[in-house]
Amino acid sequence: MILEPVVGNMGCVPPDRNYLERVRALCDRHGALLIFDEVMTGSRVARGGAQQLFGIKPDLTVLGKIIGGGMPLAAYGGRRDVMSVISPLGPVYQAGTLSGNPVAVAAALATIKHLDDALYHRLDDWTGKLQDGLEAILREKGVPGVVQRVGSMWTLFFTEKESVRSWDDAKTCDTALFGRYHAAMLEKGVYLPPSQFEAAFVSAAHGPKELDQTLTAARAAIA
Ligand SMILES: Cc1ncc(COP(=O)(O)O)c(C=O)c1O
């Protein structure tokens, strides 16, 4: 079973309470591997990803994005008995032109040194303020919408629903309205992911100035 423990690829959809625990239990009962795709959530929702945040240990983990510190890099790892099937320990040959690229790996190692608790507190605080600010603007302008987030990962869904918990919920979003919002934000210098169904991220480079700028742009765009 492979899944995004916090879904990013329909917009930011946190797991329902106990969902991951129950998936873990089902995989254990049936002897199936549980694989977390933490390409988005790894080192983002917490230093140790969603598995740290929710306390669920998958058998394998897939990582990308943040781990390269801006360079193209991906990685996977997990249970020793599973990983030892991979060459050179085991018979499964796995390689690629850019595997273990030294520049990307150096960037990754340098990035990991900056991922301390203070950074995650700052990101959570910043994104929480963004969420509160955007929700206040939606209410003020009478536009139906909800802002969902886990740490610094978030999405503004233009929907009448109180929350988006599934793809069926996400499909109720007004994508035409999102398109107009996206264009208006872009015109004001805020480059959001270009789809209602992609999560947005706050980075360590964002500070109070960018928060103000984003909320000012959103107030005008939503109006
Ligand atoms: C959650 C998730 N998994 C996997 C991928 C694919 O990663 P890659 O392009 O490195 O194959 C993406 C790409 O954006 C993603 O968002």
The ligand as a MOL file (V3000), in Angstrom:
LIG
                    3D

  0  0  0     0  0            999 V3000
M  V30 BEGIN CTAB
M  V30 COUNTS 16 16 0 0 0
M  V30 BEGIN ATOM
M  V30 1 C 3.9390 13.3320 -3.3800 0
M  V30 2 C 4.7800 13.1490 -4.6150 0
M  V30 3 N 5.3230 11.9660 -4.8590 0
M  V30 4 C 6.1140 11.7630 -5.9320 0
M  V30 5 C 6.3620 12.7620 -6.8430 0
M  V30 6 C 7.2080 12.4610 -8.0150 0
M  V30 7 O 8.5190 12.7460 -7.7360 0
M  V30 8 P 9.5900 12.6190 -8.9250 0
M  V30 9 O 9.2500 13.7000 -9.9040 0
M  V30 10 O 10.8710 12.8690 -8.2200 0
M  V30 11 O 9.4350 11.2560 -9.4940 0
M  V30 12 C 5.8050 14.0150 -6.6460 0
M  V30 13 C 6.0990 15.0950 -7.6050 0
M  V30 14 O 5.8300 16.2140 -7.4830 0
M  V30 15 C 4.9790 14.2130 -5.5160 0
M  V30 16 O 4.4030 15.3880 -5.2780 0
M  V30 END ATOM
M  V30 BEGIN BOND
M  V30 1 1 1 2
M  V30 2 1 2 3
M  V30 3 2 2 15
M  V30 4 2 3 4
M  V30 5 1 4 5
M  V30 6 1 5 6
M  V30 7 2 5 12
M  V30 8 1 6 7
M  V30 9 1 7 8
M  V30 10 2 8 9
M  V30 11 1 8 10
M  V30 12 1 8 11
M  V30 13 1 12 13
M  V30 14 1 12 15
M  V30 15 2 13 14
M  V30 16 1 15 16
M  V30 END BOND
M  V30 END CTAB
M  END
